[in-house]
């Protein structure tokens, strides 16, 4: 099973979350992350796998994995 999003989905994410967009974490499925729901950050870029890389206000730079984690625009 291919878990990567289509090129169309990646382009849509890049349009929806351009560099500089402020976001709030809704859910992250990473047991080792110190990020919590409602943490805020700024989008740096969206990679070819649809991961939204952010600089979080807490100092973290973890990416939001497409299909696993969720953020919302502020």
PDB file of N, CA, C, O and CB in Angstrom:
ATOM      1  N   UNK A   1       0.841  -1.192   0.000  1.00  0.00           N
ATOM      2  CA  UNK A   1       0.000   0.000   0.000  1.00  0.00           C
ATOM      3  C   UNK A   1       0.881   1.248   0.000  1.00  0.00           C
ATOM      4  O   UNK A   1       1.802   1.371   0.807  1.00  0.00           O
ATOM      5  CB  UNK A   1      -0.954   0.002   1.223  1.00  0.00           C
ATOM      6  N   UNK A   2       0.592   2.148  -0.893  1.00  0.00           N
ATOM      7  CA  UNK A   2       1.339   3.395  -0.981  1.00  0.00           C
ATOM      8  C   UNK A   2       0.765   4.401   0.011  1.00  0.00           C
ATOM      9  O   UNK A   2      -0.398   4.789  -0.095  1.00  0.00           O
ATOM     10  CB  UNK A   2       1.302   3.963  -2.422  1.00  0.00           C
ATOM     11  N   UNK A   3       1.578   4.818   0.968  1.00  0.00           N
ATOM     12  CA  UNK A   3       1.105   5.740   1.995  1.00  0.00           C
ATOM     13  C   UNK A   3       1.437   7.186   1.663  1.00  0.00           C
ATOM     14  O   UNK A   3       1.090   8.092   2.422  1.00  0.00           O
ATOM     15  CB  UNK A   3       1.700   5.376   3.335  1.00  0.00           C
ATOM     16  N   UNK A   4       2.101   7.412   0.543  1.00  0.00           N
ATOM     17  CA  UNK A   4       2.450   8.778   0.177  1.00  0.00           C
ATOM     18  C   UNK A   4       1.280   9.442  -0.543  1.00  0.00           C
ATOM     19  O   UNK A   4       0.570   8.792  -1.309  1.00  0.00           O
ATOM     20  CB  UNK A   4       3.712   8.798  -0.707  1.00  0.00           C
ATOM     21  N   UNK A   5       1.081  10.731  -0.299  1.00  0.00           N
ATOM     22  CA  UNK A   5      -0.003  11.430  -0.996  1.00  0.00           C
ATOM     23  C   UNK A   5       0.350  11.644  -2.468  1.00  0.00           C
ATOM     24  O   UNK A   5       1.517  11.607  -2.857  1.00  0.00           O
ATOM     25  CB  UNK A   5      -0.296  12.785  -0.317  1.00  0.00           C
ATOM     26  N   UNK A   6      -0.669  11.864  -3.258  1.00  0.00           N
ATOM     27  CA  UNK A   6      -0.469  12.133  -4.685  1.00  0.00           C
ATOM     28  C   UNK A   6       0.204  13.500  -4.859  1.00  0.00           C
ATOM     29  O   UNK A   6       0.218  14.327  -3.947  1.00  0.00           O
ATOM     30  CB  UNK A   6      -1.829  12.086  -5.456  1.00  0.00           C
ATOM     31  N   UNK A   7       0.757  13.710  -6.048  1.00  0.00           N
ATOM     32  CA  UNK A   7       1.357  15.017  -6.355  1.00  0.00           C
ATOM     33  C   UNK A   7       0.322  16.129  -6.222  1.00  0.00           C
ATOM     34  O   UNK A   7       0.633  17.232  -5.773  1.00  0.00           O
ATOM     35  CB  UNK A   7       1.955  15.021  -7.779  1.00  0.00           C
ATOM     36  N   UNK A   8      -0.910  15.823  -6.617  1.00  0.00           N
ATOM     37  CA  UNK A   8      -1.990  16.808  -6.521  1.00  0.00           C
ATOM     38  C   UNK A   8      -2.241  17.182  -5.060  1.00  0.00           C
ATOM     39  O   UNK A   8      -2.443  18.355  -4.744  1.00  0.00           O
ATOM     40  CB  UNK A   8      -3.285  16.259  -7.163  1.00  0.00           C
ATOM     41  N   UNK A   9      -2.226  16.187  -4.170  1.00  0.00           N
ATOM     42  CA  UNK A   9      -2.434  16.438  -2.738  1.00  0.00           C
ATOM     43  C   UNK A   9      -1.292  17.276  -2.172  1.00  0.00           C
ATOM     44  O   UNK A   9      -1.528  18.206  -1.401  1.00  0.00           O
ATOM     45  CB  UNK A   9      -2.553  15.107  -1.962  1.00  0.00           C
ATOM     46  N   UNK A  10      -0.053  16.951  -2.549  1.00  0.00           N
ATOM     47  CA  UNK A  10       1.107  17.713  -2.073  1.00  0.00           C
ATOM     48  C   UNK A  10       1.003  19.170  -2.533  1.00  0.00           C
ATOM     49  O   UNK A  10       1.249  20.087  -1.749  1.00  0.00           O
ATOM     50  CB  UNK A  10       2.431  17.076  -2.585  1.00  0.00           C
ATOM     51  N   UNK A  11       0.641  19.386  -3.796  1.00  0.00           N
ATOM     52  CA  UNK A  11       0.495  20.757  -4.296  1.00  0.00           C
ATOM     53  C   UNK A  11      -0.607  21.501  -3.551  1.00  0.00           C
ATOM     54  O   UNK A  11      -0.477  22.692  -3.270  1.00  0.00           O
ATOM     55  CB  UNK A  11       0.196  20.748  -5.802  1.00  0.00           C
ATOM     56  N   UNK A  12      -1.685  20.804  -3.234  1.00  0.00           N
ATOM     57  CA  UNK A  12      -2.779  21.403  -2.476  1.00  0.00           C
ATOM     58  C   UNK A  12      -2.304  21.808  -1.073  1.00  0.00           C
ATOM     59  O   UNK A  12      -2.648  22.883  -0.582  1.00  0.00           O
ATOM     60  CB  UNK A  12      -3.967  20.420  -2.380  1.00  0.00           C
ATOM     61  N   UNK A  13      -1.518  20.943  -0.440  1.00  0.00           N
ATOM     62  CA  UNK A  13      -0.978  21.268   0.885  1.00  0.00           C
ATOM     63  C   UNK A  13      -0.056  22.480   0.813  1.00  0.00           C
ATOM     64  O   UNK A  13      -0.078  23.339   1.695  1.00  0.00           O
ATOM     65  CB  UNK A  13      -0.220  20.061   1.470  1.00  0.00           C
ATOM     66  N   UNK A  14       0.751  22.544  -0.242  1.00  0.00           N
ATOM     67  CA  UNK A  14       1.676  23.681  -0.405  1.00  0.00           C
ATOM     68  C   UNK A  14       0.908  24.988  -0.614  1.00  0.00           C
ATOM     69  O   UNK A  14       1.340  26.047  -0.159  1.00  0.00           O
ATOM     70  CB  UNK A  14       2.630  23.434  -1.597  1.00  0.00           C
ATOM     71  N   UNK A  15      -0.226  24.905  -1.301  1.00  0.00           N
ATOM     72  CA  UNK A  15      -1.068  26.089  -1.500  1.00  0.00           C
ATOM     73  C   UNK A  15      -1.743  26.494  -0.193  1.00  0.00           C
ATOM     74  O   UNK A  15      -1.838  27.679   0.128  1.00  0.00           O
ATOM     75  CB  UNK A  15      -2.130  25.823  -2.586  1.00  0.00           C
ATOM     76  N   UNK A  16      -2.210  25.500   0.554  1.00  0.00           N
ATOM     77  CA  UNK A  16      -2.935  25.750   1.807  1.00  0.00           C
ATOM     78  C   UNK A  16      -2.005  26.202   2.932  1.00  0.00           C
ATOM     79  O   UNK A  16      -2.402  26.986   3.793  1.00  0.00           O
ATOM     80  CB  UNK A  16      -3.684  24.494   2.238  1.00  0.00           C
ATOM     81  N   UNK A  17      -0.748  25.698   2.922  1.00  0.00           N
ATOM     82  CA  UNK A  17       0.192  25.988   4.001  1.00  0.00           C
ATOM     83  C   UNK A  17       1.500  26.566   3.460  1.00  0.00           C
ATOM     84  O   UNK A  17       2.546  25.927   3.567  1.00  0.00           O
ATOM     85  CB  UNK A  17       0.474  24.722   4.811  1.00  0.00           C
ATOM     86  N   UNK A  18       1.452  27.773   2.877  1.00  0.00           N
ATOM     87  CA  UNK A  18       2.696  28.372   2.377  1.00  0.00           C
ATOM     88  C   UNK A  18       3.608  28.785   3.532  1.00  0.00           C
ATOM     89  O   UNK A  18       3.165  28.912   4.673  1.00  0.00           O
ATOM     90  CB  UNK A  18       2.386  29.592   1.487  1.00  0.00           C
ATOM     91  N   UNK A  19       4.880  28.992   3.216  1.00  0.00           N
ATOM     92  CA  UNK A  19       5.860  29.433   4.208  1.00  0.00           C
ATOM     93  C   UNK A  19       5.323  30.654   4.942  1.00  0.00           C
ATOM     94  O   UNK A  19       4.807  31.586   4.326  1.00  0.00           O
ATOM     95  CB  UNK A  19       7.225  29.753   3.539  1.00  0.00           C
ATOM     96  N   UNK A  20       5.451  30.635   6.269  1.00  0.00           N
ATOM     97  CA  UNK A  20       5.007  31.752   7.087  1.00  0.00           C
ATOM     98  C   UNK A  20       3.623  31.588   7.679  1.00  0.00           C
ATOM     99  O   UNK A  20       3.229  32.371   8.542  1.00  0.00           O
ATOM    100  CB  UNK A  20       5.041  32.982   6.289  1.00  0.00           C
ATOM    101  N   UNK A  21       2.862  30.570   7.228  1.00  0.00           N
ATOM    102  CA  UNK A  21       1.519  30.336   7.757  1.00  0.00           C
ATOM    103  C   UNK A  21       1.608  29.913   9.218  1.00  0.00           C
ATOM    104  O   UNK A  21       2.401  29.041   9.574  1.00  0.00           O
ATOM    105  CB  UNK A  21       0.776  29.260   6.923  1.00  0.00           C
ATOM    106  N   UNK A  22       0.797  30.533  10.052  1.00  0.00           N
ATOM    107  CA  UNK A  22       0.741  30.150  11.464  1.00  0.00           C
ATOM    108  C   UNK A  22      -0.243  28.983  11.608  1.00  0.00           C
ATOM    109  O   UNK A  22      -1.331  28.994  11.033  1.00  0.00           O
ATOM    110  CB  UNK A  22       0.313  31.369  12.370  1.00  0.00           C
ATOM    111  N   UNK A  23       0.166  27.979  12.389  1.00  0.00           N
ATOM    112  CA  UNK A  23      -0.652  26.788  12.593  1.00  0.00           C
ATOM    113  C   UNK A  23      -0.712  26.428  14.076  1.00  0.00           C
ATOM    114  O   UNK A  23       0.116  26.860  14.879  1.00  0.00           O
ATOM    115  CB  UNK A  23      -0.098  25.606  11.776  1.00  0.00           C
ATOM    116  N   UNK A  24      -1.714  25.628  14.408  1.00  0.00           N
ATOM    117  CA  UNK A  24      -1.869  25.087  15.757  1.00  0.00           C
ATOM    118  C   UNK A  24      -1.964  23.574  15.644  1.00  0.00           C
ATOM    119  O   UNK A  24      -2.702  23.049  14.810  1.00  0.00           O
ATOM    120  CB  UNK A  24      -3.130  25.682  16.478  1.00  0.00           C
ATOM    121  N   UNK A  25      -1.216  22.880  16.483  1.00  0.00           N
ATOM    122  CA  UNK A  25      -1.235  21.421  16.473  1.00  0.00           C
ATOM    123  C   UNK A  25      -2.565  20.915  17.013  1.00  0.00           C
ATOM    124  O   UNK A  25      -3.021  21.339  18.075  1.00  0.00           O
ATOM    125  CB  UNK A  25      -0.064  20.853  17.301  1.00  0.00           C
ATOM    126  N   UNK A  26      -3.176  20.009  16.272  1.00  0.00           N
ATOM    127  CA  UNK A  26      -4.413  19.358  16.701  1.00  0.00           C
ATOM    128  C   UNK A  26      -4.074  17.991  17.288  1.00  0.00           C
ATOM    129  O   UNK A  26      -4.559  17.622  18.358  1.00  0.00           O
ATOM    130  CB  UNK A  26      -5.418  19.218  15.515  1.00  0.00           C
ATOM    131  N   UNK A  27      -3.224  17.240  16.563  1.00  0.00           N
ATOM    132  CA  UNK A  27      -2.879  15.882  16.994  1.00  0.00           C
ATOM    133  C   UNK A  27      -1.532  15.496  16.406  1.00  0.00           C
ATOM    134  O   UNK A  27      -1.247  15.792  15.245  1.00  0.00           O
ATOM    135  CB  UNK A  27      -3.974  14.862  16.569  1.00  0.00           C
ATOM    136  N   UNK A  28      -0.698  14.829  17.213  1.00  0.00           N
ATOM    137  CA  UNK A  28       0.565  14.290  16.711  1.00  0.00           C
ATOM    138  C   UNK A  28       0.723  12.876  17.260  1.00  0.00           C
ATOM    139  O   UNK A  28       0.658  12.650  18.469  1.00  0.00           O
ATOM    140  CB  UNK A  28       1.782  15.199  17.120  1.00  0.00           C
ATOM    141  N   UNK A  29       0.934  11.925  16.342  1.00  0.00           N
ATOM    142  CA  UNK A  29       1.065  10.515  16.714  1.00  0.00           C
ATOM    143  C   UNK A  29       2.529  10.117  16.898  1.00  0.00           C
ATOM    144  O   UNK A  29       2.960   9.082  16.391  1.00  0.00           O
ATOM    145  CB  UNK A  29       0.414   9.626  15.654  1.00  0.00           C
ATOM    146  N   UNK A  30       3.291  10.933  17.621  1.00  0.00           N
ATOM    147  CA  UNK A  30       4.690  10.648  17.894  1.00  0.00           C
ATOM    148  C   UNK A  30       4.873  10.579  19.405  1.00  0.00           C
ATOM    149  O   UNK A  30       4.862  11.611  20.076  1.00  0.00           O
ATOM    150  CB  UNK A  30       5.627  11.725  17.258  1.00  0.00           C
ATOM    151  N   UNK A  31       5.042   9.361  19.953  1.00  0.00           N
ATOM    152  CA  UNK A  31       5.131   9.223  21.406  1.00  0.00           C
ATOM    153  C   UNK A  31       6.364   9.898  22.006  1.00  0.00           C
ATOM    154  O   UNK A  31       6.414  10.119  23.216  1.00  0.00           O
ATOM    155  CB  UNK A  31       5.134   7.767  21.774  1.00  0.00           C
ATOM    156  N   UNK A  32       7.353  10.226  21.184  1.00  0.00           N
ATOM    157  CA  UNK A  32       8.581  10.843  21.686  1.00  0.00           C
ATOM    158  C   UNK A  32       8.585  12.364  21.564  1.00  0.00           C
ATOM    159  O   UNK A  32       9.492  13.029  22.064  1.00  0.00           O
ATOM    160  CB  UNK A  32       9.764  10.282  20.950  1.00  0.00           C
ATOM    161  N   UNK A  33       7.580  12.907  20.905  1.00  0.00           N
ATOM    162  CA  UNK A  33       7.498  14.355  20.734  1.00  0.00           C
ATOM    163  C   UNK A  33       7.041  15.018  22.021  1.00  0.00           C
ATOM    164  O   UNK A  33       6.205  14.487  22.752  1.00  0.00           O
ATOM    165  CB  UNK A  33       6.546  14.711  19.587  1.00  0.00           C
ATOM    166  N   UNK A  34       7.602  16.181  22.281  1.00  0.00           N
ATOM    167  CA  UNK A  34       7.158  16.979  23.433  1.00  0.00           C
ATOM    168  C   UNK A  34       6.075  17.966  23.031  1.00  0.00           C
ATOM    169  O   UNK A  34       5.553  18.701  23.869  1.00  0.00           O
ATOM    170  CB  UNK A  34       8.341  17.729  24.057  1.00  0.00           C
ATOM    171  N   UNK A  35       5.734  17.982  21.725  1.00  0.00           N
ATOM    172  CA  UNK A  35       4.662  18.859  21.266  1.00  0.00           C
ATOM    173  C   UNK A  35       3.325  18.344  21.776  1.00  0.00           C
ATOM    174  O   UNK A  35       3.094  17.139  21.869  1.00  0.00           O
ATOM    175  CB  UNK A  35       4.653  18.960  19.724  1.00  0.00           C
ATOM    176  N   UNK A  36       2.449  19.296  22.105  1.00  0.00           N
ATOM    177  CA  UNK A  36       1.127  18.957  22.612  1.00  0.00           C
ATOM    178  C   UNK A  36       0.063  19.678  21.786  1.00  0.00           C
ATOM    179  O   UNK A  36       0.337  20.710  21.175  1.00  0.00           O
ATOM    180  CB  UNK A  36       1.001  19.327  24.111  1.00  0.00           C
ATOM    181  N   UNK A  37      -1.157  19.125  21.771  1.00  0.00           N
ATOM    182  CA  UNK A  37      -2.245  19.838  21.095  1.00  0.00           C
ATOM    183  C   UNK A  37      -2.317  21.279  21.599  1.00  0.00           C
ATOM    184  O   UNK A  37      -2.110  21.553  22.781  1.00  0.00           O
ATOM    185  CB  UNK A  37      -3.600  19.116  21.323  1.00  0.00           C
ATOM    186  N   UNK A  38      -2.611  22.178  20.688  1.00  0.00           N
ATOM    187  CA  UNK A  38      -2.705  23.629  20.905  1.00  0.00           C
ATOM    188  C   UNK A  38      -1.355  24.334  20.835  1.00  0.00           C
ATOM    189  O   UNK A  38      -1.306  25.563  20.890  1.00  0.00           O
ATOM    190  CB  UNK A  38      -3.340  23.905  22.245  1.00  0.00           C
ATOM    191  N   UNK A  39      -0.236  23.572  20.711  1.00  0.00           N
ATOM    192  CA  UNK A  39       1.051  24.230  20.476  1.00  0.00           C
ATOM    193  C   UNK A  39       0.984  24.937  19.127  1.00  0.00           C
ATOM    194  O   UNK A  39       0.334  24.456  18.198  1.00  0.00           O
ATOM    195  CB  UNK A  39       2.239  23.200  20.517  1.00  0.00           C
ATOM    196  N   UNK A  40       1.659  26.081  19.023  1.00  0.00           N
ATOM    197  CA  UNK A  40       1.609  26.883  17.800  1.00  0.00           C
ATOM    198  C   UNK A  40       2.982  26.953  17.144  1.00  0.00           C
ATOM    199  O   UNK A  40       4.019  26.871  17.802  1.00  0.00           O
ATOM    200  CB  UNK A  40       1.094  28.299  18.104  1.00  0.00           C
ATOM    201  N   UNK A  41       2.948  27.109  15.810  1.00  0.00           N
ATOM    202  CA  UNK A  41       4.186  27.209  15.063  1.00  0.00           C
ATOM    203  C   UNK A  41       3.979  27.917  13.741  1.00  0.00           C
ATOM    204  O   UNK A  41       2.875  28.341  13.400  1.00  0.00           O
ATOM    205  CB  UNK A  41       4.769  25.839  14.830  1.00  0.00           C
ATOM    206  N   UNK A  42       5.087  28.033  12.997  1.00  0.00           N
ATOM    207  CA  UNK A  42       5.092  28.707  11.702  1.00  0.00           C
ATOM    208  C   UNK A  42       5.614  27.745  10.646  1.00  0.00           C
ATOM    209  O   UNK A  42       6.662  27.124  10.826  1.00  0.00           O
ATOM    210  CB  UNK A  42       5.954  30.001  11.745  1.00  0.00           C
ATOM    211  N   UNK A  43       4.884  27.624   9.550  1.00  0.00           N
ATOM    212  CA  UNK A  43       5.264  26.706   8.468  1.00  0.00           C
ATOM    213  C   UNK A  43       6.548  27.189   7.793  1.00  0.00           C
ATOM    214  O   UNK A  43       6.693  28.368   7.469  1.00  0.00           O
ATOM    215  CB  UNK A  43       4.121  26.583   7.425  1.00  0.00           C
ATOM    216  N   UNK A  44       7.479  26.244   7.590  1.00  0.00           N
ATOM    217  CA  UNK A  44       8.701  26.507   6.834  1.00  0.00           C
ATOM    218  C   UNK A  44       8.545  26.035   5.389  1.00  0.00           C
ATOM    219  O   UNK A  44       8.841  26.780   4.455  1.00  0.00           O
ATOM    220  CB  UNK A  44       9.907  25.813   7.498  1.00  0.00           C
ATOM    221  N   UNK A  45       8.080  24.801   5.207  1.00  0.00           N
ATOM    222  CA  UNK A  45       7.870  24.253   3.866  1.00  0.00           C
ATOM    223  C   UNK A  45       7.102  22.947   3.961  1.00  0.00           C
ATOM    224  O   UNK A  45       6.972  22.365   5.038  1.00  0.00           O
ATOM    225  CB  UNK A  45       9.216  24.036   3.139  1.00  0.00           C
ATOM    226  N   UNK A  46       6.586  22.487   2.805  1.00  0.00           N
ATOM    227  CA  UNK A  46       5.942  21.185   2.681  1.00  0.00           C
ATOM    228  C   UNK A  46       6.816  20.354   1.752  1.00  0.00           C
ATOM    229  O   UNK A  46       7.094  20.767   0.626  1.00  0.00           O
ATOM    230  CB  UNK A  46       4.458  21.306   2.138  1.00  0.00           C
ATOM    231  N   UNK A  47       7.256  19.173   2.221  1.00  0.00           N
ATOM    232  CA  UNK A  47       8.138  18.350   1.388  1.00  0.00           C
ATOM    233  C   UNK A  47       7.340  17.492   0.410  1.00  0.00           C
ATOM    234  O   UNK A  47       6.110  17.542   0.392  1.00  0.00           O
ATOM    235  CB  UNK A  47       9.019  17.456   2.266  1.00  0.00           C
ATOM    236  N   UNK A  48       8.047  16.704  -0.402  1.00  0.00           N
ATOM    237  CA  UNK A  48       7.401  15.906  -1.454  1.00  0.00           C
ATOM    238  C   UNK A  48       6.532  14.781  -0.907  1.00  0.00           C
ATOM    239  O   UNK A  48       5.738  14.204  -1.650  1.00  0.00           O
ATOM    240  CB  UNK A  48       8.447  15.322  -2.366  1.00  0.00           C
ATOM    241  N   UNK A  49       6.666  14.456   0.384  1.00  0.00           N
ATOM    242  CA  UNK A  49       5.831  13.427   1.010  1.00  0.00           C
ATOM    243  C   UNK A  49       4.619  14.044   1.703  1.00  0.00           C
ATOM    244  O   UNK A  49       3.832  13.334   2.330  1.00  0.00           O
ATOM    245  CB  UNK A  49       6.651  12.614   2.018  1.00  0.00           C
ATOM    246  N   UNK A  50       4.468  15.370   1.591  1.00  0.00           N
ATOM    247  CA  UNK A  50       3.324  16.043   2.202  1.00  0.00           C
ATOM    248  C   UNK A  50       3.534  16.394   3.663  1.00  0.00           C
ATOM    249  O   UNK A  50       2.594  16.829   4.328  1.00  0.00           O
ATOM    250  CB  UNK A  50       2.112  15.186   2.075  1.00  0.00           C
ATOM    251  N   UNK A  51       4.749  16.215   4.181  1.00  0.00           N
ATOM    252  CA  UNK A  51       5.036  16.579   5.567  1.00  0.00           C
ATOM    253  C   UNK A  51       5.172  18.094   5.652  1.00  0.00           C
ATOM    254  O   UNK A  51       5.915  18.708   4.885  1.00  0.00           O
ATOM    255  CB  UNK A  51       6.330  15.871   6.084  1.00  0.00           C
ATOM    256  N   UNK A  52       4.448  18.684   6.592  1.00  0.00           N
ATOM    257  CA  UNK A  52       4.491  20.126   6.805  1.00  0.00           C
ATOM    258  C   UNK A  52       5.536  20.401   7.884  1.00  0.00           C
ATOM    259  O   UNK A  52       5.323  20.097   9.058  1.00  0.00           O
ATOM    260  CB  UNK A  52       3.079  20.695   7.214  1.00  0.00           C
ATOM    261  N   UNK A  53       6.661  20.977   7.475  1.00  0.00           N
ATOM    262  CA  UNK A  53       7.720  21.288   8.433  1.00  0.00           C
ATOM    263  C   UNK A  53       7.481  22.666   9.021  1.00  0.00           C
ATOM    264  O   UNK A  53       7.243  23.637   8.302  1.00  0.00           O
ATOM    265  CB  UNK A  53       9.114  21.215   7.766  1.00  0.00           C
ATOM    266  N   UNK A  54       7.550  22.730  10.348  1.00  0.00           N
ATOM    267  CA  UNK A  54       7.259  23.962  11.068  1.00  0.00           C
ATOM    268  C   UNK A  54       8.380  24.273  12.054  1.00  0.00           C
ATOM    269  O   UNK A  54       9.095  23.386  12.520  1.00  0.00           O
ATOM    270  CB  UNK A  54       5.911  23.856  11.800  1.00  0.00           C
ATOM    271  N   UNK A  55       8.506  25.547  12.351  1.00  0.00           N
ATOM    272  CA  UNK A  55       9.285  25.976  13.502  1.00  0.00           C
ATOM    273  C   UNK A  55       8.255  26.259  14.587  1.00  0.00           C
ATOM    274  O   UNK A  55       7.480  27.211  14.491  1.00  0.00           O
ATOM    275  CB  UNK A  55      10.203  27.252  13.182  1.00  0.00           C
ATOM    276  N   UNK A  56       8.255  25.435  15.602  1.00  0.00           N
ATOM    277  CA  UNK A  56       7.283  25.555  16.686  1.00  0.00           C
ATOM    278  C   UNK A  56       7.754  26.604  17.680  1.00  0.00           C
ATOM    279  O   UNK A  56       8.954  26.788  17.884  1.00  0.00           O
ATOM    280  CB  UNK A  56       7.069  24.196  17.390  1.00  0.00           C
ATOM    281  N   UNK A  57       6.801  27.287  18.293  1.00  0.00           N
ATOM    282  CA  UNK A  57       7.134  28.335  19.257  1.00  0.00           C
ATOM    283  C   UNK A  57       7.960  27.777  20.417  1.00  0.00           C
ATOM    284  O   UNK A  57       8.702  28.516  21.064  1.00  0.00           O
ATOM    285  CB  UNK A  57       5.854  28.995  19.790  1.00  0.00           C
ATOM    286  N   UNK A  58       7.833  26.480  20.679  1.00  0.00           N
ATOM    287  CA  UNK A  58       8.578  25.821  21.762  1.00  0.00           C
ATOM    288  C   UNK A  58      10.040  25.581  21.391  1.00  0.00           C
ATOM    289  O   UNK A  58      10.844  25.201  22.242  1.00  0.00           O
ATOM    290  CB  UNK A  58       7.917  24.491  22.120  1.00  0.00           C
ATOM    291  N   UNK A  59      10.390  25.806  20.104  1.00  0.00           N
ATOM    292  CA  UNK A  59      11.760  25.589  19.653  1.00  0.00           C
ATOM    293  C   UNK A  59      11.939  24.325  18.834  1.00  0.00           C
ATOM    294  O   UNK A  59      12.988  24.134  18.220  1.00  0.00           O
ATOM    295  CB  UNK A  59      12.671  25.541  20.826  1.00  0.00           C
ATOM    296  N   UNK A  60      10.936  23.459  18.812  1.00  0.00           N
ATOM    297  CA  UNK A  60      11.002  22.216  18.042  1.00  0.00           C
ATOM    298  C   UNK A  60      10.893  22.510  16.543  1.00  0.00           C
ATOM    299  O   UNK A  60      10.364  23.547  16.142  1.00  0.00           O
ATOM    300  CB  UNK A  60       9.881  21.244  18.483  1.00  0.00           C
ATOM    301  N   UNK A  61      11.394  21.593  15.731  1.00  0.00           N
ATOM    302  CA  UNK A  61      11.274  21.703  14.275  1.00  0.00           C
ATOM    303  C   UNK A  61      10.667  20.456  13.670  1.00  0.00           C
ATOM    304  O   UNK A  61      10.905  20.166  12.497  1.00  0.00           O
ATOM    305  CB  UNK A  61      12.632  21.967  13.649  1.00  0.00           C
ATOM    306  N   UNK A  62       9.891  19.713  14.433  1.00  0.00           N
ATOM    307  CA  UNK A  62       9.282  18.482  13.928  1.00  0.00           C
ATOM    308  C   UNK A  62       8.281  18.775  12.822  1.00  0.00           C
ATOM    309  O   UNK A  62       7.575  19.783  12.843  1.00  0.00           O
ATOM    310  CB  UNK A  62       8.597  17.722  15.062  1.00  0.00           C
ATOM    311  N   UNK A  63       8.240  17.861  11.852  1.00  0.00           N
ATOM    312  CA  UNK A  63       7.275  17.962  10.775  1.00  0.00           C
ATOM    313  C   UNK A  63       5.957  17.303  11.143  1.00  0.00           C
ATOM    314  O   UNK A  63       5.910  16.388  11.966  1.00  0.00           O
ATOM    315  CB  UNK A  63       7.831  17.341   9.515  1.00  0.00           C
ATOM    316  N   UNK A  64       4.898  17.778  10.527  1.00  0.00           N
ATOM    317  CA  UNK A  64       3.554  17.228  10.693  1.00  0.00           C
ATOM    318  C   UNK A  64       3.348  16.250   9.546  1.00  0.00           C
ATOM    319  O   UNK A  64       3.251  16.658   8.389  1.00  0.00           O
ATOM    320  CB  UNK A  64       2.440  18.363  10.707  1.00  0.00           C
ATOM    321  N   UNK A  65       3.281  14.962   9.863  1.00  0.00           N
ATOM    322  CA  UNK A  65       3.250  13.902   8.854  1.00  0.00           C
ATOM    323  C   UNK A  65       1.851  13.763   8.265  1.00  0.00           C
ATOM    324  O   UNK A  65       0.869  13.598   8.988  1.00  0.00           O
ATOM    325  CB  UNK A  65       3.708  12.564   9.461  1.00  0.00           C
ATOM    326  N   UNK A  66       1.780  13.832   6.920  1.00  0.00           N
ATOM    327  CA  UNK A  66       0.495  13.687   6.226  1.00  0.00           C
ATOM    328  C   UNK A  66      -0.142  12.337   6.563  1.00  0.00           C
ATOM    329  O   UNK A  66       0.509  11.297   6.467  1.00  0.00           O
ATOM    330  CB  UNK A  66       0.684  13.825   4.693  1.00  0.00           C
ATOM    331  N   UNK A  67      -1.418  12.362   6.958  1.00  0.00           N
ATOM    332  CA  UNK A  67      -2.152  11.139   7.250  1.00  0.00           C
ATOM    333  C   UNK A  67      -1.960  10.624   8.672  1.00  0.00           C
ATOM    334  O   UNK A  67      -2.658   9.701   9.091  1.00  0.00           O
ATOM    335  CB  UNK A  67      -1.748  10.081   6.290  1.00  0.00           C
ATOM    336  N   UNK A  68      -1.022  11.207   9.421  1.00  0.00           N
ATOM    337  CA  UNK A  68      -0.772  10.768  10.798  1.00  0.00           C
ATOM    338  C   UNK A  68      -1.056  11.866  11.813  1.00  0.00           C
ATOM    339  O   UNK A  68      -1.685  11.627  12.844  1.00  0.00           O
ATOM    340  CB  UNK A  68       0.665  10.301  10.945  1.00  0.00           C
ATOM    341  N   UNK A  69      -0.590  13.058  11.512  1.00  0.00           N
ATOM    342  CA  UNK A  69      -0.710  14.191  12.434  1.00  0.00           C
ATOM    343  C   UNK A  69      -1.651  15.221  11.806  1.00  0.00           C
ATOM    344  O   UNK A  69      -1.964  15.161  10.617  1.00  0.00           O
ATOM    345  CB  UNK A  69       0.697  14.827  12.748  1.00  0.00           C
ATOM    346  N   UNK A  70      -2.092  16.168  12.640  1.00  0.00           N
ATOM    347  CA  UNK A  70      -3.013  17.197  12.116  1.00  0.00           C
ATOM    348  C   UNK A  70      -2.693  18.557  12.718  1.00  0.00           C
ATOM    349  O   UNK A  70      -2.382  18.681  13.903  1.00  0.00           O
ATOM    350  CB  UNK A  70      -4.485  16.821  12.414  1.00  0.00           C
ATOM    351  N   UNK A  71      -2.779  19.575  11.865  1.00  0.00           N
ATOM    352  CA  UNK A  71      -2.691  20.959  12.301  1.00  0.00           C
ATOM    353  C   UNK A  71      -3.865  21.724  11.707  1.00  0.00           C
ATOM    354  O   UNK A  71      -4.528  21.256  10.782  1.00  0.00           O
ATOM    355  CB  UNK A  71      -1.332  21.601  11.883  1.00  0.00           C
ATOM    356  N   UNK A  72      -4.107  22.906  12.257  1.00  0.00           N
ATOM    357  CA  UNK A  72      -5.097  23.794  11.646  1.00  0.00           C
ATOM    358  C   UNK A  72      -4.468  25.168  11.515  1.00  0.00           C
ATOM    359  O   UNK A  72      -3.624  25.564  12.318  1.00  0.00           O
ATOM    360  CB  UNK A  72      -6.420  23.855  12.486  1.00  0.00           C
ATOM    361  N   UNK A  73      -4.898  25.887  10.486  1.00  0.00           N
ATOM    362  CA  UNK A  73      -4.420  27.248  10.251  1.00  0.00           C
ATOM    363  C   UNK A  73      -5.007  28.173  11.292  1.00  0.00           C
ATOM    364  O   UNK A  73      -6.145  28.011  11.734  1.00  0.00           O
ATOM    365  CB  UNK A  73      -4.784  27.732   8.832  1.00  0.00           C
ATOM    366  N   UNK A  74      -4.192  29.155  11.675  1.00  0.00           N
ATOM    367  CA  UNK A  74      -4.688  30.178  12.602  1.00  0.00           C
ATOM    368  C   UNK A  74      -5.075  31.430  11.844  1.00  0.00           C
ATOM    369  O   UNK A  74      -5.516  32.407  12.449  1.00  0.00           O
ATOM    370  CB  UNK A  74      -3.631  30.512  13.669  1.00  0.00           C
TER     371      UNK A  74
END
